[in-house]
Amino acid sequence: MSSQNAEILSYLMKGKTLTPMEALQMFGSFRLAARVYELKNLGHPIVSEKITVGDGQHVASYSIDFSSLTNTQ
């Protein structure tokens, strides 16, 4: 897993959401959707939701679907 993917996954696993602009500012990722695609293919339960930002633009906001994680104890 690339360090950028690891950083993004770590951020999302803290229960936070992430938009493409935030990913660019925080992690230097110009292609958040591609990073999310790679993480999903590794089995991480990432979901997206369309949100409206300040200027009326619609963007994707990504988060972890914690309800789909199973207890491994």
Secondary structure as GFF3:
##gff-version 3
##sequence-region A 1 73
A	DSSP	alpha_helix	3	13	.	.	.	ID=ss1
A	DSSP	alpha_helix	20	27	.	.	.	ID=ss2
A	DSSP	alpha_helix	32	41	.	.	.	ID=ss3
A	DSSP	beta_strand	46	52	.	.	.	ID=ss4
A	DSSP	beta_strand	58	64	.	.	.	ID=ss5
A	DSSP	three_ten_helix	66	68	.	.	.	ID=ss6
###
